[in-house]
Amino acid sequence: MLLRFKCYSISWKICLATAIAFSLLAHAGAAETVPATPIPDDKFVAANLQQITVTATRSETELHKVPATITKIDEKDIQKRRPHDEAALFEDEPDMVMSRDARRYGATTINIRGIEGIRVLQMVDGVRLPEVFTGGGNNNTTTATSDSPEMDFLQGVEILRGPASSLYGSEALGGVIGYRTLNPEDLLADGKNTALRYRFTWRDADKSFQNTGLGAIGSDQFKLLLGISGRNGHELSNRGSKGGTGFDREKPNNIDNESLATLAKLAWLPAAGHRVGLTFERRDISSEVDTLRMYRTVPKMTGNLGAEELKRNRWSLDWEWKPKNTWLDRFYLMGYHQKSATETYTQQNRRNTSASCSATTGTGNNCEINMDVTVDQKLYGFNSQLEKMLVFGSIIHNLTGGFDWRTLEISQWKDSTIFRNGNYNNPIKLVLGETYPNHGFTPGKTRTYGLFLQDSIEMLDGDLVITPGIRYDRIELRPDDAPLFMTGQQFDGVSRNFNSISPKLSALWQFHPQISAYGQVVRGFRAPNYNDVNGMFHNSAQRYARIANPDLKPETSIGYEIGSRFNVLSSHWQVALYHNEYKDFIKSQRICGSPSVCLGGLVSSVFQHINYEKATIRGAEIRTHWMLPGNWYLNGAVAYSHGDVKSPDGKVPLNSIEPLRGSLSLGWEGTLSEQIIGAESRLRAAHRVSRADKADNYYQPDGYGVVDLSAWWKPRKNVHVGFNLNNLFDRKFWVWSDIRQSDVTNDEQGMSFYSQPGRNFSVALQIDL
């Protein structure tokens, strides 16, 4: 029987939210309307230029001094837009996208400038999120996502583009996403000793309710933050109209989702210059899906139910020391432990099929197939970092160095059972040529040792900054002593060692008070992950297999970027050009297509992760921020990329490249009778997909332009009310990354199934006490 999840009641939450909202709004009082209070342009631009980033350099640095492209989504931005999932969080970033699996899993993998998946490093509070696994295929019965942190707990997100291996090592081939959760100090502002925050959000796109409570208490030596957030919702809507069950269904599959997240942070300040922090974060996500959209490639399948559970626990203990007048300016040490588990359950019914319960051929048998896949990941390690400023005459050296060590233990457990013709007393454990239970790969460990050093050299009174950096990494893959068997053959897990040196050189020249130019050359590096080297799969009914590749080489890259930042009147601009070259690009490829040869004639096709010779991505981006008269502001960005990969079949377009995309927002914020009010309109647009690998025959969607509206009001200092109206004109459109995620081809029917949500709204209430 399919495992069912308990649903938490939300009726009391709705009543509580409504009661609190009306109670506070009733006492807000009517205020006399007065002219809006202007916000000085110089202060607005100065605040924009002095934003601080940690992700770009692993230490606090002003954003405009970073010789690379980095942007921040702060807590206020998240509060304005109230995104319904992680993919929506990045919608206004035209050079990045998070793909969604419309069939059952939702938001899955990040793409930055055409590089995606495990080539983009994602971290929360400096700890790497779990690795992403995707089963693929029409039904995609196996997946494991990175499980990003609860958005209501975020103080901001930092997005660094381009290779960053000189600081972060493997996986930072395409960029780094740094999630930062709230600290007690974020709530304990203005000298408060206690603080409470309540948030309620309703999102129409997935019919979800969310309730979040945060509390903080502090003294001179101790500060504590506690948070809990619960959400209940359903499938993400689309623009499909045809329901029913079949391969031409357009409406979404029926999905029930719920999540529960907790956050606890304790800060101890034992003496001047010392801060000790203890953090616990947990997120549980569960869902149930009734897959009503079937697929022509599996005509014998008449029912498909699924359920998922994602659990992630993170503990960390850190110590920051900032001594005065010593040989050291800052020392930071963090130890952490993170455990995650993804359990995927699937129950399929197949009618009038073969004795082996094939999904494609046969007659005379009815089968129920139960599949259970679990991916467990346990990560533990520590980071250490030292910082020191040295002055030699007019030259200043800002040295940063450190050591990283971590171990990732990973395993995949699979079980499957067939009940044929209603005979539940005779379970069959031989399914599609595999005997269950088994493992998709030999369980094992990945150990990583990294040592890095960076020197930011300031000259000409700080107008010229040259930053060399270098990192050494050693990565060890160590399988357990547990061989796998497939098609009667034994496959042993393979141990591999990878070593890499990743240098970097960048420069930034402030040759005019309002104009600067920068450039950088960075080497990127990604070692094959454990699944790339040791993963296997076999389907005897459809006669294909995936085999391990013990000879995989690491992916490497050289990234070049030049750009300029300049201020004109009340506007700030950034222009960037980049060119990234990748060698030994890892991609799945069919390595055998002869039925008489492949694995001794037991299968017709064999797939394997192999190294492609070369991939190239180049592009350009323009970003601007304007402060207009009368409290108006305008933000805009345009991104273009072009990519190719040299495969065994020749040079072909790189499908992970998004088409030309842009975003533009116009907003106003001011005060009326001492009440802050504001509104913002946003345009998201993309060119049609005109360049893709013809061999995949993917559906290439047309371009689109979508308008979203936001409005907010603070009737009292501690009350915030927000409203969002998304896709104002109810535009039907598709996102290219979603098409690729689900392998949607040109001949697929019911294409509206993969479309984005139509017109939808959200409302939010926040109360701070």
Disulfide bonds with the S-S distance in Angstrom:
Cys357-Cys367 2.01
Cys592-Cys598 1.99
